[in-house]
Amino acid sequence: MSTQYDYDVMVLGGGPGGYVAAIRAAQLGLKTAVVEKEHLGGVCLNWGCIPSKALIRNAEIANLLKRSKEFGFHFENLSMDYGAAIKRSRQVVNRLVKGVGALMRKNKIDVIKGFGALEGAHAIRVDDRTFTAANIILSTGGRPNSLPGVEFDGERVLNYRQAIVQTALPPTFAIVGAGPIGMEFAYVYRSYGVEVTVIEMLPHILPNEDPEVAAVVAKAFRKAGVRLLEGARTEQVEVGEKGVVLHVKHLESGETERIEASQALIAIGIRPNSEGIGLEKAGVVTQRGWVQIDEVMRTNVPNIYAIGDLTGKMPLAHVASAQGLVAAETIAGVETLPIEDYQAMPRCTYCSPQVASLGLTEAQAREQGYDVTVGQFPFQANGKALGLAEREGFVKLVVDAKYGEILGVHMVGPEVTELLPELSLAKFMELTPAEIARNIHAHPTLSEVVMEAAHAALGHAIHM
């Protein structure tokens, strides 16, 4: 590319979108740099996806130990050290952050530490230095939303980043928002004995998931002792020296309730990190703060691209990474795969039971005018699930009756997040349930439930 600039590509932000974009650009022969103010790997690796999964693994073991008699194990005086769980999660994070740094060195990518902001369409100022680039990829991510008038203090009112590192658990904990973050924290905290209340304004927990899926999770959580308030709006949060009081309105009845807790976690989505990064100087168009992009991640400024949470498309690490690949390949002028259908992206929640989905729910498909066929099969009829003593849940395929196209996948149960890639690939390659049903699945495996659901969509489930 042109030699008039310091770099062919500069990436502003080193999260899962930014560092992947940088690696792909470097692989394609472009001189590349990443600007990162804090830690490579971004929120996902340092404060979100990775440490939370380590904590969830601890929670799974804790719950398994509580069921020891079911498996013929007997012991007394079980004690659980949550501080040790946090320590392990940070060790996992540190190892992966070092790995990303090694990838930067391997691919000869310059890592520029500091806060970066655009100085124009081809320049980024990092603290007191200015660098130029033929192309710029914006990957500054997002940050937690809060309720009006409620501030995160890190002691009584927390966001996910603050909660993920605290080593002492509160006796009581309120969570506002029953999306993936809220439900995962509820699962971990309850597993360690915390009294947990989850408050969700919409009619059911996991509001972006199929209602049948949400109902299975709700049943399991209530059985575990989590209090779930669905269709309830948090109208006020009072912070005191000893805890918080949440004023909640039940939308159906109109009644109000005071909920007292030692701490509250606000998990109601994110807002873009678009302020203060010089978008105005470069002329980049935003809508309510979200940077607007086309199918190859290009903004209205031809040489500036944007990826990840900043774009408001779908705030998931794997989506950001996929966008990063497309942006880098577009800049390099090589063949790429534009992203047009974000609803087809896989979505996962790692509480127990796990949730995994993609595409349209059954209701959404019918609303869009499809003649729908549903194939559904339960884990309770699966030998591997019974052997694991994890029999709750099902796999559900939403299928266009006319052409056999998979419109949506909705799964709840053991390890369903690991079963999703087969169906994601099937949708990507336009496979039908007939082809999935005839693909031989090893026995005994949880994946047989996917095969059986495909058979069910054709009207002939074998083991039901």
Secondary structure by P-SEA (a helix, b strand, c coil): ccccccccbbbccccaaaaaaaaaaaaacccbbbbbccccccccccccaaaaaaaaaaaaaaaaaaaccccccccccccccaaaaaaaaaaaaaaaaaaaaaaaaaabbbbbbcbbbbccccccccccbbbbbcbbbbcbbbbbbbcccccccccccccaaaaacccccccbbbbccccaaaaaaaaaaaaaccbbbbbbccccccccccaaaaaaaaaaaaaaccccccccccccccccccbbbbbcccccccbbbbbbccbbbbcccccccccccccccccccccccbbbbcccccccccccccccccccccccaaaaaaaaaaaaaaaaccbbbbbccccccbbbbccccbbbbccccaaaaaaaccbbbbbbbbccccaaaaaaccccbbbbbbbccccccccbbbbbccccccaaaaaaaaaaacccaaaaaaccccccccaaaaaaaaaaaacccccc
